[in-house]
């Protein structure tokens, strides 16, 4: 069942007043036009999609590099919306950013929506995955009958990432085949995460003032 207070634990409800770019991160084989990620891109002006050289060859290092490249070129602070193996690529990229493994940080990440993350054990050949605590607000949406990950493992990933968790029940892999084309809940979550821009801007101004007077 959906936890009603999950979004409020991620970030308080605030009015959006600054431009934010949505960046979608599809999983294996990409996301077709009827997929909820494609629908979401059409709802959000200026949305961008992470592009992979080969959508049929999942590889953690290569795919996380592509996530980082998208963040380097994003024009505004971003909210990431990832699906399946794309969730692992995002988590890997954010962990590497936090360790300073990438040259240049690029856009600020305001938050992440992880939908139906794939089980790392199903992609052992794609490279070693390290589920580390993330330093940005995030929310994992899982399903009780997802063929790519048991619900308990999805919940455990959320705990490792320090993410809020939403259980959609019998929702399969939360993709087009499961009936997830237009998906207002995904848009609501993205817009809620985007409102964090006010907090980030206020914190940056506070640090700038403090340096000016020190």
N, C-alpha and C positions, 0 to 999 in steps of 0.2 A: 504494500500500500504506500501511497505517497505521503511523506512526512510533511505536514503543512508548514512547519516552521523551518524547513531546510534552507530555503532561500534567505531567510532573515539571519540564519547563522552564518551564511556566506558573506553577506554584505548588507548593511542597513539600506532601507528604501530611501533614495535621494533623487532629486530632480536632475536629469541630465542637462548639462549646459555647455559641453565642449564636444568637438567632433571625435568620434570613435570609429575605428575600422574593424569590421568583422573579418576574421580569417578562418576559413573552413579547412579542415584537414581530413580528407576521406581515407578510407581503409583500402584493403586489398581490392584490386580491379577498379578503384575509383567509385564515384557516385554518379549515377545516371540522372537525367533531367527530372525524373519523377521522385527522386530521393529527397528526404526532408532537408538535407544540406543544400541541395540545389534550390529548393523552394525558399529556404531561409536566405540564401544569397540574393534572391529576387526581391525579398522584403526589405533588405538593408542596403541603402545607397552606399556605393563605394566598396562593397564587399569584395574580398579577394579569396582565391583558392590556392592552397599550396599545390604545386605541380611536381610530380615525380617523373624521373626519366623512364621508369618502367613500372606501371601500376600492377603488373603481374609478378613482380619479383620483390617481395618485401625484404628490406634490409634496414636494420635499426640505425646504423651509422649514416647511411646514405639518406634515409628518409628524415632523420632528425636534422641533418645538414640542410635539407630543403626547407624544413620548418624555420630554422634559424635564418636562412636566406630571405624567406618571406618577411620575417620580422625586421630584418635589416632595411628592407625597402618599403615597409608600410609607412604611409604618410602621417599617421596619427597613432596614439595609444590604441591597443588592440584588445579584442576579446576573441579567444580561440574557441571554435566549436569542432570537436574531433569525434570520429566514429571508428570503432573496431581497432584495427592495427594502427590507425592514425592516432589513437589515444596513446599508444605506447611510444610512437614517434614524438609526440608532443611532450610527454613526461620525460623522455630521454633528453630532448633538446633543452627543456627548462632546467633539468638537473645539471646539464653541462654548462649552461649559462651561469648558474649559481656558483659553479666551481671555477668560472673564468676560462673555460676550455675553448670558447669561441673568441675570435678577434672582433671586437665591437659588439655592443649589446643590441643596438637597434631600438625598435619601438618598445615602450613600456607595455607589459602585459597586465591588463586590469583583472583578468579572470579567465577561467577555462571551463567549458562545458564538455565533459567526457561522456559519450553515449556508447553503451554496449562495448566496453573495452574488451579486446580479444585477450584470451589467456596467454601469457608469455610462454607457457609450456607448449602451446601449439605452434610456436614460432621459434623454437630453439635454434634452428638453422639460420635464423635471421640475425643472430648476434646476441650477446649477453645483455639481458635487461636488468637494471637495478632500480627497484621501486623505492625511491627516496622521497622524503617529505618535501613538498613544494612550498615555495615562499609567496605564492599568489593564491587568492581565493579561488576555489574550484568546487564543482559539483559533479558527481558520478551518477548517471542514470543507468540502472540495471534491470534485468528481466529474470523471472523465475524459470523460464524455459528457453534461454538463449543457448543455441548449440555451440557457441564459441567460448562460453565461459559459464561455470556454475555460479549461482547467485552469491554463495558464500565467498567465492574467490573475488567476485566483483566488489563485494563489501570490504574484503580485506585490502584490495588495492586502494579503495577510498580511504581506508584508515592509514595506510602507508603514506598516501599523498596528502593526508590531512584535509580530505575533501568531505563535504556534506554528501549524503547518499539518498537517492530516491529509488524505490522499488516500484516499477510499473506493473508488476504482476506478469501475467502470461502475454508478453509482448514480443516474443521471439528475439531476433537480432536487432530489433528496432530499426528496420530498414524498409525499402519499398515492398519487398515480399511480405513483410509483416503488416503492411498497411500504413507505413509512416512516410507519407508524402507531405502535404501541408500539415504542419505540427505547431500550433500556437504556443504550446508549453515551451518548446525550444526557443521561440522568439522571446517569450516572457523572461526566460532565464538569462538569455543573452542581454536583453535590455536592462535587467536588474544588475547584472555584473558591470555593464557599461556605466551605470550611475556612480561607480566607484571613482570615476575621473575627478569628481569634486574633491574627494578626500585626498587623492594623490596630488592634485594641484595645490591644495591647502598645505599639505606636508612639505612640498617642494618650496613653497614660498616661505614657510616658517624656517626651514633650514637655510635658505638664502639670507633671510634677515639676521639669523643668528650668526652666520659667517661675517656679515657686514658689520656687526657690532662687537665681534670678538677681537 
